[in-house]
Amino acid sequence: MLGGTERLLWLLLLLLQPPPSAWGYGDQARPREGTEEAGSARAWLAFQGLRERLRAAGALSRHYWASFSCRVWPQDCGEDEEPSARSPGWSLALLGQQYLDILSTWSCSFWGCCDRGDCRIINNFTGLEADLRVRLHGQHLARELVLTAVRGYLEMPRPDKALALSFHGWSGTGKNFVARMLAENLYQDGLRSNCVKMFISTLHFPHLKNVDLYKEKLTDQIKKMQEHCRQTLFILDEAEKLHPGLLEALRPHLERQAPSNHRAESKRTIFLFLSNLGGNIINEVVLNLLKAGQSREEIRMEHLESRLQAEIAASTDSGFGHSRLVKENLIDLFIPFLPLEFRHVRLCARDAFLSQDLLYTEEALDEIARMMVYIPKEEQLFSSQGCKSISQRISYVLPEG
């Protein structure tokens, strides 16, 4: 029996087989029907069609090959490939789930697949890096900080606390998008994983009178997931609207823990707090730097960090900045998401067309980008909604019929 790595190499060799022209046909006269050569040619042409479909899957980033390998050969799940094996390409959302599903189903029919929770943790940092670079627009700071922080934490042999990242910026700048990318690249099942849980303040904790019940359920759910999974991801959207009692309930889970030497492997937990809090000060700093002649890509954390944290701490309409999570430095990083400009909105529009398998023109991208409202009133630099609602605007520029 071939091992998992050998089987993957065998599949890759099939994908890399030369086309029919390399076997002596090419531009030469086709072999006569009824001959053995004709039968071979037809077989190769059929295989060529299958190979081209599989090559489309191969054009995906290494993230999707890692997902495929994890499904089929769990004993190899999480192992790194050589840099030369990386595959460039669009994300799963842009090319479709069907290629990965077809290939995985076919392979599982031969070798079976893993159904345990742990083998569905993939921690594909190459795929995460590619997704952040290709799919996230206008957020060079978030791209660098998220990748460095998450990779560094998950590669630590024995972390002594959970990793807590707080995303700040206006709506539509990519906070939820990055949270979803993390789930997709750390877990085979993405947001559907049993080791990932998203809480939305106004949806999951809507009534103040039930705060004690919410605290109990929140604490219980975190503990149960940590017992079940060696690595968990919790996403708290609209963090600025969390009741102070809920924030206090989270504190023990973010504090440093005494090392447990008897454990074979440390548990790892990541908390993501998503918030519009601080968005105005981020926009103000970026606008002033651009007016002073700096390029967007020259903006660094030192330009934003102190003012962002001060704005969060001084907020009077949110308990987040006054919580012990912030005051006791239990949040590891406050990550700013910059306001998006016209050029970034165009890229979001392009991605929306591609995700729906629609053709587009440069004029269509311009038209969609012009539909957005830009501020400040004088400069008209930043989209007031970021890239939010872009997908819904595509129908306005599609030809009728």
C-alpha positions in Angstrom: 0.0 0.0 0.0 1.2 3.5 -0.8 1.6 6.0 2.0 -0.3 9.3 2.0 2.6 11.3 0.7 3.3 8.8 -2.1 -0.4 8.8 -3.2 -0.4 12.6 -3.3 2.7 12.5 -5.5 1.1 9.9 -7.7 -1.9 12.2 -8.3 0.4 15.2 -9.0 2.3 13.1 -11.5 -1.0 12.4 -13.3 -1.7 16.1 -13.4 1.7 16.8 -14.9 1.6 14.2 -17.6 2.5 15.6 -21.1 -0.3 16.5 -23.5 -1.1 14.2 -26.5 1.2 16.3 -28.7 4.2 15.1 -26.7 3.3 11.5 -27.5 3.9 12.0 -31.2 0.6 13.6 -32.5 0.5 17.4 -32.0 0.2 19.1 -35.4 0.9 15.9 -37.3 -1.9 14.0 -39.1 -4.3 12.3 -36.8 -4.1 8.4 -36.8 -6.7 6.6 -38.8 -9.9 5.4 -37.1 -10.0 1.7 -36.2 -6.3 1.6 -35.6 -4.7 1.0 -32.2 -3.1 4.4 -32.5 -6.6 6.0 -32.9 -7.8 4.3 -29.8 -4.8 5.5 -27.8 -5.4 9.0 -29.1 -9.0 9.1 -28.1 -8.1 7.8 -24.6 -5.5 10.5 -24.3 -8.0 13.2 -25.4 -10.5 12.0 -22.8 -7.8 12.1 -20.2 -6.8 15.5 -21.4 -10.2 16.9 -20.6 -10.1 15.4 -17.1 -6.6 16.6 -16.6 -7.6 20.2 -17.5 -10.4 20.1 -14.9 -8.0 18.8 -12.3 -5.5 21.5 -13.3 -8.2 24.1 -12.5 -8.2 22.7 -9.0 -4.5 22.8 -9.0 -4.6 26.5 -9.7 -6.0 27.0 -6.3 -3.7 28.1 -3.5 -1.9 25.5 -1.4 -4.7 25.9 1.2 -7.0 23.8 -0.9 -4.4 21.1 -1.6 -3.8 21.0 2.1 -7.5 20.6 2.7 -7.7 17.8 0.1 -4.7 16.0 1.7 -6.2 16.4 5.2 -9.5 14.9 4.1 -7.9 11.8 2.5 -4.7 11.2 4.5 -5.3 12.4 8.1 -2.0 11.1 9.3 -0.3 13.7 7.1 -2.7 16.5 8.1 -0.9 19.7 9.0 2.5 18.7 7.5 4.3 21.4 5.6 5.1 21.2 1.9 8.3 22.5 0.3 8.0 26.1 -0.9 8.4 24.9 -4.5 5.1 23.0 -4.2 3.0 26.1 -3.6 0.3 26.7 -6.1 -0.8 30.2 -7.0 -4.3 31.0 -7.7 -7.7 32.3 -6.7 -9.5 31.3 -3.5 -12.1 28.6 -3.2 -14.8 31.2 -3.2 -13.7 32.4 -6.6 -13.3 29.1 -8.4 -15.9 27.0 -6.7 -16.1 24.2 -4.1 -16.9 21.6 -6.7 -13.4 20.7 -7.8 -12.2 20.0 -4.3 -15.4 18.1 -3.5 -15.2 15.9 -6.6 -11.5 15.1 -6.1 -11.9 14.4 -2.4 -15.0 12.2 -3.0 -13.2 10.2 -5.7 -10.1 9.7 -3.5 -12.2 8.8 -0.4 -13.9 6.1 -2.4 -10.5 4.4 -2.6 -8.8 5.1 0.7 -11.4 6.4 3.1 -11.3 9.7 5.0 -10.8 11.0 8.5 -13.8 11.9 10.5 -12.1 12.9 13.7 -12.2 16.6 14.8 -8.4 17.0 15.3 -7.5 15.9 11.8 -9.8 18.7 10.5 -7.4 21.4 11.9 -5.2 22.3 9.0 -3.3 25.5 10.0 -2.4 26.3 6.5 -0.3 29.4 6.8 0.7 29.4 3.1 -3.0 29.5 2.2 -3.7 32.2 4.8 -0.8 34.4 3.5 -2.0 34.0 -0.1 -5.6 34.8 0.8 -4.6 37.9 2.7 -2.4 39.0 -0.2 -4.8 38.4 -3.0 -8.3 38.8 -1.6 -7.9 41.5 1.1 -7.6 44.9 -0.5 -6.1 48.1 1.0 -5.1 46.6 4.4 -1.4 46.1 4.4 -1.2 46.6 8.2 -3.9 44.0 9.0 -2.3 41.6 6.5 1.1 41.7 8.2 -0.1 41.8 11.8 -2.7 39.0 11.5 -0.4 36.6 9.7 2.6 37.2 12.1 0.5 37.0 15.3 -1.5 33.9 14.4 1.4 32.0 12.9 3.7 32.9 15.8 1.1 31.8 18.4 0.1 28.5 16.8 3.8 27.6 16.3 4.6 28.2 19.9 5.4 24.9 21.7 3.5 25.8 24.9 1.6 29.1 24.9 0.6 30.2 28.4 -2.4 32.3 27.3 -5.0 32.6 24.6 -4.3 34.9 21.7 -6.6 37.9 21.7 -6.8 40.2 18.6 -9.1 43.2 18.4 -10.0 44.4 14.9 -11.0 48.0 14.6 -12.3 50.1 11.7 -15.4 51.2 9.8 -17.9 48.8 8.5 -17.0 47.2 5.2 -13.2 47.4 5.6 -12.6 43.7 6.0 -12.8 42.7 9.6 -15.3 39.9 9.2 -13.7 39.0 5.9 -10.3 38.4 7.7 -12.0 36.5 10.5 -13.6 34.2 7.9 -10.2 33.7 6.1 -8.7 32.6 9.4 -11.4 30.1 10.0 -11.1 28.8 6.4 -7.3 28.4 6.6 -7.0 27.0 10.2 -9.9 24.6 9.9 -11.0 22.3 7.1 -14.7 23.1 7.7 -14.1 26.9 8.2 -16.9 28.6 10.1 -18.8 25.4 10.2 -16.1 23.7 12.2 -17.1 22.4 15.7 -13.9 24.2 16.9 -15.1 27.6 15.7 -17.8 29.7 17.2 -19.0 33.2 16.2 -21.0 35.4 18.5 -22.8 38.5 17.3 -23.7 40.8 20.3 -27.1 41.9 19.1 -28.1 38.5 17.9 -26.8 36.2 20.7 -27.0 38.6 23.7 -29.9 40.9 22.8 -31.6 41.4 26.2 -29.9 43.1 29.2 -32.2 41.3 31.7 -30.7 38.0 30.6 -27.0 38.9 31.1 -26.5 36.3 33.9 -27.9 33.6 31.7 -25.8 34.7 28.8 -22.6 34.7 31.0 -23.3 31.1 32.1 -24.0 29.9 28.6 -21.0 31.7 27.1 -18.6 30.3 29.8 -20.0 26.8 29.4 -19.7 26.8 25.6 -16.1 28.0 25.7 -15.1 25.3 28.2 -16.8 22.6 26.3 -15.2 23.6 23.0 -11.8 23.7 24.6 -12.3 20.3 26.1 -13.3 18.9 22.7 -10.7 20.7 20.5 -7.0 21.2 21.0 -7.4 24.4 19.1 -10.4 26.7 19.2 -11.4 30.0 17.5 -13.9 32.4 19.0 -15.1 35.4 17.0 -17.1 38.1 18.9 -18.6 40.5 16.4 -19.9 44.0 17.5 -17.6 43.7 20.5 -18.3 47.3 21.5 -21.9 46.3 22.2 -21.0 43.5 24.6 -22.3 43.9 28.1 -19.6 44.6 30.7 -20.7 41.4 32.5 -20.0 39.3 29.4 -16.6 41.0 29.0 -15.8 40.1 32.6 -16.9 36.5 32.0 -14.3 36.3 29.2 -11.4 37.6 31.4 -10.4 34.2 33.0 -10.1 32.7 29.5 -7.7 35.4 28.4 -5.4 35.4 31.4 -2.1 33.7 31.6 -2.3 30.1 32.8 0.3 28.1 34.8 2.2 25.7 32.6 0.9 22.1 32.7 4.0 19.9 32.1 2.1 16.7 32.3 0.1 17.5 29.2 1.3 16.1 25.9 0.1 19.1 24.0 -1.0 22.6 25.1 -4.5 23.8 24.2 -4.6 26.8 21.9 -7.4 29.4 21.8 -7.8 32.5 19.6 -10.3 35.2 20.4 -11.1 37.8 17.7 -13.0 40.9 18.8 -14.5 42.8 15.8 -15.5 46.4 16.4 -16.3 49.7 14.6 -14.9 51.4 17.7 -11.9 53.6 16.8 -12.9 53.8 13.1 -13.1 57.6 13.2 -9.7 58.2 14.6 -8.2 55.7 12.2 -9.7 57.6 9.3 -8.6 60.9 10.7 -4.9 59.8 11.0 -4.9 58.2 7.5 -6.4 61.4 6.0 -3.9 63.6 7.6 -1.0 61.4 6.6 -2.2 61.4 3.0 -2.6 65.1 3.0 1.0 65.4 4.3 2.2 63.6 1.2 2.7 60.1 2.6 1.6 57.2 0.5 -0.9 54.8 2.0 1.6 51.9 2.0 4.0 54.0 4.2 1.5 54.1 7.0 2.8 52.1 9.9 1.5 50.9 13.3 3.4 53.7 15.1 1.3 56.2 13.3 -1.9 54.7 14.7 -1.3 52.5 17.7 -1.3 55.0 20.6 -4.2 57.2 19.2 -6.3 54.1 18.5 -5.8 52.7 22.0 -6.5 56.1 23.6 -9.7 56.4 21.6 -10.9 53.0 22.7 -10.1 53.6 26.3 -11.8 57.0 26.2 -15.0 55.8 24.6 -18.1 56.7 26.7 -20.7 54.7 24.7 -19.0 51.3 25.0 -17.9 49.2 28.0 -15.2 47.5 25.9 -12.5 50.2 26.4 -13.2 50.3 30.2 -13.2 46.5 30.6 -10.4 44.7 32.4 -9.6 43.0 29.1 -8.2 46.3 27.9 -7.0 47.7 31.3 -5.1 44.6 32.2 -3.5 44.3 28.7 -5.2 41.0 28.0 -5.8 42.1 24.4 -2.5 41.2 22.6 -3.0 43.4 19.5 -5.4 46.2 18.4 -5.4 45.9 14.6 -6.5 48.9 12.6 -8.4 48.5 9.3 -7.9 51.5 7.1 -10.7 53.3 5.2 -11.0 52.1 1.6 -10.5 54.2 -1.5 -12.0 54.1 -5.0 -9.3 51.8 -6.3 -10.0 49.3 -3.5 -13.7 49.3 -4.1 -13.0 48.5 -7.8 -11.0 45.4 -6.7 -13.9 44.3 -4.5 -16.3 44.7 -7.4 -13.9 42.6 -9.6 -13.9 39.9 -7.0 -17.6 40.0 -6.7 -18.0 39.4 -10.5 -15.5 36.5 -10.4 -17.2 34.9 -7.4 -20.4 34.7 -9.4 -18.6 33.5 -12.6 -19.7 36.7 -14.4 -17.7 38.6 -17.1 -16.9 42.2 -16.4 -15.5 45.3 -18.1 -13.3 48.0 -16.6 -16.2 50.4 -17.2 -18.5 48.2 -15.2 -16.1 48.2 -12.3 -15.8 52.0 -12.5 -19.6 52.4 -12.5 -20.1 50.2 -9.4 -17.3 52.0 -7.6 -18.9 55.4 -8.4 -22.2 54.2 -6.8 -20.6 54.3 -3.4 -20.7 57.4 -1.2 -17.2 58.9 -0.5 -16.1 61.2 2.3 -15.0 63.6 3.6 -17.2 65.9 1.6 -14.3 68.0 0.3 -11.8 65.3 -0.5 -14.1 62.4 -1.4 -11.4 59.9 -0.6 -12.9 57.1 1.5 -15.9 54.9 0.8 -18.3 55.4 3.7 -19.4 51.7 3.5 -16.0 50.3 2.5 -16.8 47.3 0.2 -20.1 46.5 1.9 -23.1 45.9 -0.5 -20.8 45.6 -3.6 -22.2 42.2 -4.5 -25.8 43.6 -4.5 -24.8 46.3 -6.9 -23.7 44.0 -9.7 -27.2 43.6 -11.0 -27.4 47.3 -11.9 -24.6 47.0 -14.5 -25.5 43.6 -16.0 -26.9 43.7 -19.6 -30.7 43.1 -19.7 -31.9 39.6 -20.7 
